[in-house]
Amino acid sequence: MPRPPKHVPPNTLGGHIRAARERLNLSLANVAGDRYSTSLISQIERNRIEPSQESLRFLAEKLLIPLADLLTLAHQQWEAETETCHYKAHEELLSTALKVLASKRPREALEPLKRLNIAQTPKLLSWRLAAIRGQCYFALRQFLSALNDFHYAVTERPEVIPEDQRSEALELHLHLAATLRELKQPDAAFEQFTIALGMMDASTSLHYIAETHWGMSLIAFERAKKPFESTHCVHYKETQLQLARKHAENAYILYRSIGEALRVALLTCQIALIEQESGKVDEARHHLREVLQNWMLELDKQTNLPERDQKHVHEVANVVSAAACSLAGIELEAKNYQEALKYVQQALDAAQLSYVLRKAEAEIMLGRVLESINIYDPDAEKAFRDAIQSLASTDRITAQIRAHDVLGRNLLKKGETKAGEEELDTARSLSDVASAFSSSSISAEDETDEVALK
């Protein structure tokens, strides 16, 4: 029989037994005697099988080794094998979840991860499991649960990332940034986008780079729209608008280079809003009308097909609703109320085929137009309440805050002070919830809520 290979580590059970046998110049046959086969002794020395306590006692006596040493090594080997199995099981869980999520089935990917106590998973996998579970929640628009997991993943993520895990780490920071923005934490979101941008190199997908620039543009634009009074703050607004435009144009160029026509259209809407805020209303109106005209034709075409691509219809309707709602805002500002109402109706119609958020945005815009025509119009209040109802089952906290805020202000203008203050209090409470989630250190097993980066 060939001799066992020499590469078994001496600090293992099998290696320790072999070293003792060789030290005594005994062959496998000498050790086995009439009691065991040489094959069994060979497999024990190669750590291929787990020896019984009886065989360990026999080997301890035969090789003059303290039985306690062999029992300790046997226990260590059992722990190592258990840990290896534990690691492989979670590695397989992660691999499956990544594949299922990549095929756009977040609910299915989430199911086996939902009740996983990530703090008790292998350390090298814990941040990756938390990140992928967070992405599932993000895809399902369950942002509070997503934030919970993303925070944990960022905390546990090692400083040095293996090359094959770099894209996972990049996606983690991008998703965390987008989640923070959804939860009305723009400064923290901008910081995460900046971290993500610093992780990118020549091998990074252009899609990721474009997403980052788009997110940074949205945040800079939100900063620019905050009310300011001093001259210094006016300069800050101009700086933020320039920053928003630069990032939006970078994203536009990148999406156009990779043929992402829908995202190019949405970026055109974003640039138009920046133009409007910069006082270039005619340019903004022109760009938005162009987007609306082109994509209304596409939406009509898609909805009339006998076998339509529902996902594509969803995304086209998203563009149409966004462009129409933005145009309504421009016409409202210009006091062209009938034009504004026409665009609002287009936004509402398209929103029926798109996201809940688009529907709520159109309802808020409808309320704003109607109250501008007549503050006592009951349909204005109804539109604001419809938006609140549309958002009630979502984690769209920023949108919820806005809906309660506009309703509260509407009620105050009509002299309904108590009801108005209650709505504004609700808006403030939601803002506090978002702040609490973004600033707290949350462990992954504390998850209780169950409910593309844009």
Buried (B, 14 or more C-beta within 10 A) or exposed (E): EEEBEEEBEEEBBBBBBBBBBEEEEBEBEEBBEEEBEBEBBBBBBBBEEEBEEEBBBBBBEBBEBEBEBBBEBBEEBEEEEEEEEBBEEBBEBBEBBBEBBEEEBBEBBBEEBEEBEBBEBBEBBBBBBBBBBBBBBBBBBBBBBBBBBBBBBBBBBEEEBEEEBBBBBBBBBBBBBBBBBBBBBBEBBBBBBEBBBEBBEEEBEBBBBBBBBBBBBBBBBBBBBEEEEEEEEEEBBEEBBBBBBBBBBBBBBBBBEEEBBBBBBBBBBBBBBBBBBBEBBEBBBEBBBBBBEBBBEBBEEBEEEEEEEEEBBEBBBBBBBBBBBBBBBBBBEEEBBEBBBBBBBBBBBBBEBBBBBBBBBBBBBBBBBBBBBEEEBEBBBBBBBBBBEBBEEBBBBBBBBBBBBBBBBBBBEBEBEEBBEBBBEBBBEBBEBBBEBBEEEBBBEEBEBEEEBE
